[in-house]
Amino acid sequence: MKIAILTSSRADFGIYLPLLKKLRMDSFFDVRIIAFGTHLSTLHGHTIDEILAQGLHVDHSVSSAFSDDSPAGIARSMAEVSRNFAEIWDQEKENYDLVFCLGDRYEMFSAVSAGTPFNIKFAHIHGGETTLGAIDNKFRHCLSIFSILHFTSTEQYAENVASITGGNQGIYAIGALSLDNLNEVQLLSRDQFLEKYKIDLNRPTILVTYHPETVAPSKNEKNASQLVEALSAFKEYQVVITMPNADTMNSMMRKEYERFASSRRNVFLVENFGTAGYFTCMKHCAFVCGNSSSGIIEAASFGKYVVDIGDRQKGRMTSGNVIHSEADVDSIMKACKKAIDAGVYNGENIYFKKGAAESIINILKNEIKRPV
């Protein structure tokens, strides 16, 4: 079975990793990578290097313009991705039995929508979810409509996909694929982490991953300033901030983080941890703060409480470790203190199902026996 994987960022590649490893180990599959989006951006760490370091074959590397993060710039980037992928799908329309897409990014939408006239068969991971504070919510539902197979993270999301697509065929609730990484990825020791990133995880640490709210981009600069003001009150903690992805008006947020870090020795900015580095930091931090899906989906498995700020993840199902906060100084500080007082989270992770990647493999082998 000839499988192509669409990956547009460090985030989705980390989620794909458990599946990629199992696909490569099984001679039933011929796996190819199509890398685009921020993977080819020097500003975002040129993370295509991570793909190549895994020994994976990249069939196509597709350039995308991310120099302008205004709404018009994002729209032009979408158009460029669609144009470039029109040529790829025309060339490859007979060469891939199934193409995986993941999540909800605008560039993923552009790549997949361009394949629809060619009747490319897509399989979508993480459909059916709701994030009201991001335009990604619309793209995610469209990706589900474009796809013939669906691998959701919960049963409720499987029901949502059935509602979106108008049928229940080809929909499987397999759990969150990224959680397979907990058993697959070798985490770093504190000493190894210090040597690689110059950050001492023996010190109390707040891990921050906060992205723009693309439904209301005009608020992003104010929200970022409220966040850093709140974090500055926790002087006994070092703050590790992973830089925002290529969303609308992300440059304003980047400048706010850079200003914050320039005046404080206990603030560290990281463009790209990679899966092992990010999970290592999550394992040893005191708590997670921001509005990233990783806080919603993964942090519970590390026993971490999460301060989820604002509306970006609003509507997404959460485990008992998530503490919601408005995007203002007082609310963020109050929520952070609550997370500190709560200590270690010992509850369940509603997104965990054992062997998500293996479930996908088994489903693919059964699906290929009949037309899909």
N, C-alpha and C positions, 0 to 999 in steps of 0.2 A: 504494500500500500504506500503510495507516494504522498507524503505529508509535507506541507509547508507551514511554517510558523511565522505569523506576522508579529514583529516586536518593534515597538516604537520608543521605548524608554527603559531606563534602569529598573523601574518599578515592575513593569510587566515581565521583563526577562527573569527577574528574581522569582516571580510567581510561576513562570513556566518551567523553571529548572528541574523540579522533580519529575515532571512529565517528559522533558527532553532526555533525561538520563535513562528512563525506562524505555522510551522509544528507540534510543540508540542501541540498547542492549538486546533488542528483539529483532531478529532478522526478517520478521514479517513486514517491517517498516523501513522505508527509505526517507530520511528526514532532511529537509532543507530549511534554511533560514532566510527570511526577507527582513532586513534591518533598515529602519528609516527613523524619522523623527529626531529626537535629541541624541540618539546613538551616534550620530555623525557630527554632533555639535561640540566644538572644543570648549565652549563656555560651560557646557553641562558634563564635561569630563570625558568626552569621546568614548563612550561606553561600548562601542562596537569592539573595542579591544578586549573587553571581558568576554564577549561572545567567542572571539577567535581564540582566546586563552583556554576556553573549554574544549577546543578542538572541533568545533562545529563548522560545517560548511555553509558559507553565506552565498546563496544563489544570486541575490541582488542587494545592493546597498543604495538606498534611494535618498537623494538630498531633499531637504525641506528647509524653507526660509523661516528662521526664528529671530531675525534681527529686529523686527517691529512687533511689539507685544500689544499694540492698540487693537481695538475690535476690527478695524479695517485690515491691519496687518495679519491678524489671525485668519480672517476670511481669505486673504490672498494666499496664505500658507496652505489652507485647505484646498484652494483651487490648484496650487502647484502640485500638491500630493496627488490629487485626483488625476491631473494630466500625466504625471509620471507613471502612475499605476495603470493608466489606460494602455500604455505601451507594454508594460509587464504582462498584464492579463491577456493582451492580444498574442503575445509571444508564448505564454505558458498555459493557455486555456486547456490544452490537452495533456499537460504534463503533471498536474497535481490532482490526485483523487479527492483530497480534502485540504482545506486551508483553515488553520486555527486563528481566530481573533480573540482578543481579551479585553474586557472592561468597557471603557466609556470615553476614551480620549477623542478629541475632534480629528486628529490626524488618522486614528484608526478608522473612524467613520468614513473619512475621505478615501482611504485605501479600499475599504470593503464596498462602499457604494459604487466605486469605479469598476468593481468586478461583477456587479449585478447584470449588466448587459451581456456579459460573456457567459452567464450561467455558472460562474465559479461556485463550487459547493463550500460553504463556510460552516465551521463549528465555533460556537460562542461560549466563552467561559465568563462567569460572573454576571449573567443576565438576571433580570427581574428585580434588581435592587433599586433603591430610591435614595437620591441625594439632592434635596430640594435647593441647596445653596450653590449648585454648580450647573452650568449649561450641559455638562457631561451627562446629566440625567436623560436628556433628550437623545443624545447620541447612543447611549446604552440601549435604549428601547429600540432604536432603529437597527442597531447591530443584531438584536434578537430577531427582528423581522427579516433581515437579510439572510439569516442562517437557517440551516436545516437540522443541525444538532445543537443541543444546549446542555451545558454542564453547570448547574447552579450550586450555590454554597449552602442553601437550606431548602427544606420542603416548601416553605412559604414562598420563596423566590421562584421555585419551580411552578407553583400555582400562578404566580404573577406572569411568568413567561407564557404560560398557556393562555392567559387572558389577553396578553399583548399580541400573540401570534394567531389566536383564534383556533387553537387545537392543542392536543396534549401529546402528539407524536414526537419522538426524538428528544424528549426532555428528561434529564436525569439529575437528581439531587445527590451530588457526590461529596459535598463538603468543600471547604476552602482549600484549593490546591497548594497554596503557599505553606500551609501548616505541615505538609509532608516534609518541608525543609528542616523541621525540628529534629528529624531523625536522619536526614540526608547530609546536611551541611555541617562541616567541622568548624565549630566556633573557635575563636581565638582566646588564649589565656589573657589575663590582665596585662602581663608583661609583654606579650606579643602585640597586643592592642596599643600599648604605650609606645613600643618601638615603631610601629607602623604609622600611627596617627598623632603621636606626641600628646596624647590625652590619657591622664591617669584615672582609671576607673575605680581605684581605691578611694577616691574622693567622692563625696555625695554628689550625684549627677542628675540633672533634669534633661531628658532627651526631648527635643522640640522638633516637630515636623508640621509646619503651618503653611498652607498653600493659599493662593487667592480664592476669594469667593466670586466666581465668574458670573453669577446671576446679578451681582451688584458690585462691579469692579471699581466704582468710584469710592467705595468704602475701604478698599484694601490698604491704602497708605495709613489711614487712621487706625484701622484694626491692628496693623503691624506695630504701630507706635504704642498702642494700648498694651499689646502683648509684651513688648520689651520693657515698658515701664513697670508692668506687674512683675516680670521676672527679675528686674533689678533689685527688688525688695528682698529676694532670697539670697542674701550675700554669702551664706554658708554653703551654697551649692554652686558647682560649676554648671554652665549651660552649654549643651552641645546642640547646635542647630543644623539640621540638614537643609540645604538650600532648596527653594521652591522650584517646581517644574515649570515648563514653558506655557503657562496659562496667561490669560489676559491681564495686562498690567503687572506682571511678576517683577519687572525691573524696579518698580517703586519699593516693593517688599525687600528685594535684594539690597537696595541702598540703605534701607532702614536697619537691616541686620548688620551690614558692614559698618555703619555708623556706631551701632551698639557694641560690636566687637572691638572696634578701634580704641575705645576708651576703657575697656575692661579686660583684664588678664584672665579672668575666669570664664570667658565666653569663646567658644570655638565654632567656626563655620566649616562645614564639610560638604563639598559638592557631590561626592559619590562614595558612600561606604562600601557598596556591594552588599550582597545578602549576608555573608559571614560577618562583616564588620558591623552592619546595622543590627543584626540579631544579637551580636556580642554586646553592643552598647545597650540594647533593650534589656538583656538579661541582667546586667549589672547596675542599671540606673535605678534611682529611687522611684521615679514615676515618669510617665509619658505625657507630653502636653502638645496640643495643636489641633489639627482638623484632618489628619490623614486617615485613610482607610486602614492603614497598618495598625493604628491604635484601636480601631473597632474590631478588626479581624484577628490580629496576631498577639496583641499585648496580653490578653487573658491567659494564653498558654505559657507565658513567662511569669505569671503571678503578679502582673503590674496593673496598678490603677491608672486610668487615663483621664486627663482633663480634655474634653472635647469642646472646642470653642466655636461659637457662632453657628451658622446654618449650613455649612458645606456638606456635612454628613447627616443633616436633618432628614429623618424618614428611614434611615437604615436601622435594621435590627441590632440591638446591642446586648452584650452579656452584662453581668452585674458589676463589672469593674469600671464601667464608663460613667464619669461624672460630667454632666453637661454644664456649660458656662456661657453666658453672654460675652460678647467681644468688647468688654470694657474692663478697666483696671481693677475695680473693686470686685467684680464677679470672678475674674480670673484668679486674683489673689485668694479669694475665699475658697474657690474650687481647689486650688493648689494646696492650701492648708488642709483641706478635707482629705486629699489624696495622701498627704504626708502622714496625717493622723491615722488613716486607714491601714497603712503598712502594706502587708502582703495580701494579694487577692488569692483566695483559696476556692473560688467557685468554678463553675463549668465555663467552657468556651462553646457557645452555641454553634459556632462555625466548624467545629472539629468533627470529622469522620475519618476513621482510620483508613489509610490506603487510597486516597483520592486519585492519585495518578494511576494506580493499578486498576481502579474501577474504570477509568477512561480507556485504558488499554483493552480491557475485556469487552467493553461496549463497542469499541471500534472494530474489533475482530468479529463481533456478532453482526454489527450493522453492515459491514462490507459484503456479507453473504447475500444481501438483497439490495435492490436499487435504493439509493437514499436521495 
